[in-house]
Amino acid sequence: AAQDEDFGHPEKFCENIPAANWVISATVTFTNDDIVPYIEKVNKKDPHSGSIVTSGPTTIKDSNWLLGYSISRQPQFHKQKPNELIVWLYGLYSNTKGNYVKKTMPECDGIELCEEWLYHMGVPESEIKKMAIDATTIPNHMPYITSYFMPRALGDRPKVVPDKSKNLAFIGNFAETERDTVFTTEYSVRTAMEAVYTLLNVDRGVPEVFASAFDVRMLMNAMYYLNDRKKLTELDLPLPEKLIVKEGLKKVKGTYVEELLKKYKLI
Ligand SMILES: Cc1cc2nc3c(=O)[nH]c(=O)nc-3n(C[C@H](O)[C@H](O)[C@H](O)COP(=O)(O)OP(=O)(O)OC[C@H]3O[C@@H](n4cnc5c(N)ncnc54)[C@H](O)[C@@H]3O)c2cc1C
């Protein structure tokens, strides 16, 4: 990269990583069912039911570490024993002390990470220590996990097949391809397809990414959630824009657009 612009600017992705960041995750294996009632209370599901338990991550919004957890279909691993329950934890703020464990996540061992989670799950303090010791919690330090998300400009990531390249390609989430979104396995697979098809002149298209940016329903839905679930009239806008919204809403009255705005809770 130091010698040729076509290699991008890798330093953008490994320098200046913010301190308030996700760097720690942990896998907790319980060998008894003491935790089950607490999970059922929050996630309204029996974790041993054989279907996905948390349906995506559950975020503990009051947690100083902004802890989240995800429980996949159990058993998640072939070698997992029937009495085992496996929970995946992570925290998005690595530079703040916990609410129960007064340490930052990187300062904690596995038992302490588990204790903090048990505290947020509502386990009485008198039982937290024993439950955390009975479980096996393996922490993972991933200093560059969010580097895919570092602010970047065009050219910071090399093109999958650089313009002059005949036999060299870049694959994975740090290579530049059109439209796709990082932090996915699909991204890496598409770049590999693009590399092979381009360099070997294979007449095949890379599967399209879902075109959400051109679907007004998706945009409305995203707008609602990105604005903290506010309606259009509740947005903190400058006066001229407020007036535009007001006029716009009058114009769409009785139309399909109004129906969509209602459906996506924007009005
Ligand atoms: C905690 C976590 C959760 C995620 N969740 C999801 C999810 O739910 N859905 C999703 O789609 N994506 C998810 N991702 C992202 C996804 O896992 C990655 O984008 C994907 O695995 C990248 O694949 P890859 O083959 O490009 O790179 P990698 O899987 O990173 O493979 C690169 C390989 O290169 C090896 N390597 C590095 N340097 C060298 C070297 N010098 N010589 C030889 N080998 C080397 C590494 O050891 C590694 O095996 C998640 C990632 C993490 C970390």
Ligand as a Chemical Component Dictionary entry (heavy atoms), coordinates in Angstrom:
data_LIG
# 
_chem_comp.id                   LIG 
_chem_comp.type                 NON-POLYMER 
_chem_comp.pdbx_formal_charge   0 
_chem_comp.three_letter_code    LIG 
# 
loop_
_chem_comp_atom.comp_id 
_chem_comp_atom.atom_id 
_chem_comp_atom.alt_atom_id 
_chem_comp_atom.type_symbol 
_chem_comp_atom.charge 
_chem_comp_atom.model_Cartn_x 
_chem_comp_atom.model_Cartn_y 
_chem_comp_atom.model_Cartn_z 
_chem_comp_atom.pdbx_ordinal 
LIG C1  C1  C 0 -18.334 -11.659 16.546 1  
LIG C2  C2  C 0 -18.701 -11.568 15.088 2  
LIG C3  C3  C 0 -20.015 -11.736 14.700 3  
LIG C4  C4  C 0 -20.344 -11.703 13.345 4  
LIG N1  N1  N 0 -21.641 -11.923 12.997 5  
LIG C5  C5  C 0 -21.958 -12.016 11.696 6  
LIG C6  C6  C 0 -23.272 -12.398 11.298 7  
LIG O1  O1  O 0 -24.153 -12.618 12.130 8  
LIG N2  N2  N 0 -23.550 -12.465 9.958  9  
LIG C7  C7  C 0 -22.594 -12.232 9.025  10 
LIG O2  O2  O 0 -22.884 -12.352 7.824  11 
LIG N3  N3  N 0 -21.339 -11.859 9.371  12 
LIG C8  C8  C 0 -20.990 -11.768 10.680 13 
LIG N4  N4  N 0 -19.711 -11.414 11.034 14 
LIG C9  C9  C 0 -18.759 -11.027 9.988  15 
LIG C10 C10 C 0 -18.180 -12.232 9.265  16 
LIG O3  O3  O 0 -17.833 -13.220 10.218 17 
LIG C11 C11 C 0 -16.921 -11.812 8.484  18 
LIG O4  O4  O 0 -17.221 -10.700 7.683  19 
LIG C12 C12 C 0 -16.447 -12.963 7.593  20 
LIG O5  O5  O 0 -16.173 -14.098 8.392  21 
LIG C13 C13 C 0 -15.221 -12.551 6.825  22 
LIG O6  O6  O 0 -14.798 -13.662 6.057  23 
LIG P1  P1  P 0 -13.445 -13.639 5.274  24 
LIG O7  O7  O 0 -13.241 -15.019 4.744  25 
LIG O8  O8  O 0 -13.405 -12.494 4.328  26 
LIG O9  O9  O 0 -12.338 -13.279 6.362  27 
LIG P2  P2  P 0 -11.942 -14.072 7.668  28 
LIG O10 O10 O 0 -13.009 -15.037 8.104  29 
LIG O11 O11 O 0 -11.463 -13.032 8.630  30 
LIG O12 O12 O 0 -10.734 -14.963 7.138  31 
LIG C14 C14 C 0 -9.453  -14.444 6.961  32 
LIG C15 C15 C 0 -8.499  -15.580 7.247  33 
LIG O13 O13 O 0 -7.182  -15.194 6.902  34 
LIG C16 C16 C 0 -6.300  -15.670 7.866  35 
LIG N5  N5  N 0 -5.088  -14.859 7.788  36 
LIG C17 C17 C 0 -4.900  -13.578 8.181  37 
LIG N6  N6  N 0 -3.666  -13.180 7.910  38 
LIG C18 C18 C 0 -3.031  -14.210 7.315  39 
LIG C19 C19 C 0 -1.720  -14.395 6.805  40 
LIG N7  N7  N 0 -0.811  -13.424 6.824  41 
LIG N8  N8  N 0 -1.424  -15.585 6.281  42 
LIG C20 C20 C 0 -2.351  -16.598 6.229  43 
LIG N9  N9  N 0 -3.597  -16.468 6.702  44 
LIG C21 C21 C 0 -3.927  -15.284 7.246  45 
LIG C22 C22 C 0 -7.065  -15.518 9.165  46 
LIG O14 O14 O 0 -6.549  -16.354 10.176 47 
LIG C23 C23 C 0 -8.460  -15.947 8.740  48 
LIG O15 O15 O 0 -8.675  -17.327 8.856  49 
LIG C24 C24 C 0 -19.344 -11.456 12.385 50 
LIG C25 C25 C 0 -18.023 -11.272 12.784 51 
LIG C26 C26 C 0 -17.704 -11.335 14.112 52 
LIG C27 C27 C 0 -16.253 -11.171 14.511 53 
# 
loop_
_chem_comp_bond.comp_id 
_chem_comp_bond.atom_id_1 
_chem_comp_bond.atom_id_2 
_chem_comp_bond.value_order 
_chem_comp_bond.pdbx_ordinal 
LIG C1  C2  SING 1  
LIG C2  C3  SING 2  
LIG C2  C26 DOUB 3  
LIG C3  C4  DOUB 4  
LIG C4  N1  SING 5  
LIG C4  C24 SING 6  
LIG N1  C5  DOUB 7  
LIG C5  C6  SING 8  
LIG C5  C8  SING 9  
LIG C6  O1  DOUB 10 
LIG C6  N2  SING 11 
LIG N2  C7  SING 12 
LIG C7  O2  DOUB 13 
LIG C7  N3  SING 14 
LIG N3  C8  DOUB 15 
LIG C8  N4  SING 16 
LIG N4  C9  SING 17 
LIG N4  C24 SING 18 
LIG C9  C10 SING 19 
LIG C10 O3  SING 20 
LIG C10 C11 SING 21 
LIG C11 O4  SING 22 
LIG C11 C12 SING 23 
LIG C12 O5  SING 24 
LIG C12 C13 SING 25 
LIG C13 O6  SING 26 
LIG O6  P1  SING 27 
LIG P1  O7  DOUB 28 
LIG P1  O8  SING 29 
LIG P1  O9  SING 30 
LIG O9  P2  SING 31 
LIG P2  O10 DOUB 32 
LIG P2  O11 SING 33 
LIG P2  O12 SING 34 
LIG O12 C14 SING 35 
LIG C14 C15 SING 36 
LIG C15 O13 SING 37 
LIG C15 C23 SING 38 
LIG O13 C16 SING 39 
LIG C16 N5  SING 40 
LIG C16 C22 SING 41 
LIG N5  C17 SING 42 
LIG N5  C21 SING 43 
LIG C17 N6  DOUB 44 
LIG N6  C18 SING 45 
LIG C18 C19 SING 46 
LIG C18 C21 DOUB 47 
LIG C19 N7  SING 48 
LIG C19 N8  DOUB 49 
LIG N8  C20 SING 50 
LIG C20 N9  DOUB 51 
LIG N9  C21 SING 52 
LIG C22 O14 SING 53 
LIG C22 C23 SING 54 
LIG C23 O15 SING 55 
LIG C24 C25 DOUB 56 
LIG C25 C26 SING 57 
LIG C26 C27 SING 58 
# 
